């Protein structure tokens, strides 16, 4: 069952990627340029660290990852 799910998820991901790239003539550069233009941040959109504008965002993400993982015992057993 997991193999079937993996194949379906992979197939859907590949299909959506091809569909998205077809809108930009299969050019990743055109896709990133359009994303930077639409973001309102310009070329800074493609620089790392733009998502975390203050320390509270970073702390809340860390807490969410730590406590969210701790809530799922089946995931913790795999670690």
C-alpha positions as CSV (number, residue, x, y, z in Angstrom):
1,X,0.0,0.0,0.0
2,X,2.8,2.4,0.8
3,X,4.5,1.7,-2.6
4,X,1.2,2.7,-4.3
5,X,0.9,5.8,-2.2
6,X,4.6,6.7,-3.0
7,X,4.1,6.2,-6.7
8,X,0.9,8.3,-6.7
9,X,2.5,11.2,-4.8
10,X,5.6,11.1,-7.0
11,X,3.5,11.0,-10.1
12,X,1.3,13.9,-8.9
13,X,4.4,16.0,-8.0
14,X,6.0,15.4,-11.4
15,X,2.7,16.2,-13.2
16,X,2.3,19.5,-11.3
17,X,5.9,20.4,-11.9
18,X,5.6,19.8,-15.7
19,X,2.3,21.7,-15.7
20,X,3.9,24.7,-13.9
21,X,7.0,24.8,-16.0
22,X,4.9,24.6,-19.2
23,X,3.4,27.9,-18.3
24,X,6.9,29.4,-18.4
25,X,8.1,27.6,-21.5
26,X,10.1,25.1,-19.3
27,X,12.4,27.9,-18.2
28,X,13.3,27.9,-14.5
29,X,14.8,31.4,-14.9
30,X,11.5,32.8,-16.2
31,X,9.7,31.1,-13.3
32,X,12.0,32.6,-10.7
33,X,11.8,36.0,-12.3
34,X,8.1,35.9,-12.3
35,X,8.0,34.8,-8.6
36,X,10.4,37.6,-7.7
37,X,8.3,40.2,-9.5
38,X,5.0,39.0,-8.0
39,X,6.4,38.9,-4.5
40,X,6.8,42.6,-4.2
41,X,10.4,42.1,-2.8
42,X,12.1,42.2,-6.2
43,X,15.5,40.4,-6.4
44,X,15.6,40.2,-2.5
45,X,12.9,37.5,-2.9
46,X,15.6,35.0,-4.0
47,X,18.0,35.7,-1.1
48,X,18.0,33.4,1.9
49,X,16.6,34.5,5.2
50,X,13.8,36.7,3.9
51,X,11.1,34.5,5.6
52,X,12.3,35.2,9.2
53,X,11.9,38.9,9.6
54,X,12.0,38.8,13.4
55,X,13.1,36.5,16.1
56,X,9.6,35.5,17.2
57,X,9.0,33.8,13.8
58,X,12.2,31.8,14.2
59,X,11.4,30.8,17.8
60,X,7.8,29.8,17.0
61,X,9.0,27.6,14.1
62,X,11.5,25.9,16.3
63,X,8.9,25.2,19.0
64,X,6.4,24.0,16.4
65,X,9.0,21.5,15.0
66,X,10.1,20.3,18.4
67,X,6.7,20.0,20.0
68,X,5.0,18.8,16.9
69,X,7.5,16.0,16.5
70,X,7.2,15.1,20.2
71,X,3.4,14.7,19.8
72,X,3.8,11.9,17.2
73,X,5.3,9.0,19.0
74,X,5.6,6.9,15.9
75,X,7.9,9.6,14.4
76,X,9.9,9.8,17.5
77,X,10.5,6.0,17.5
78,X,12.0,6.3,14.0
79,X,14.5,9.0,15.2
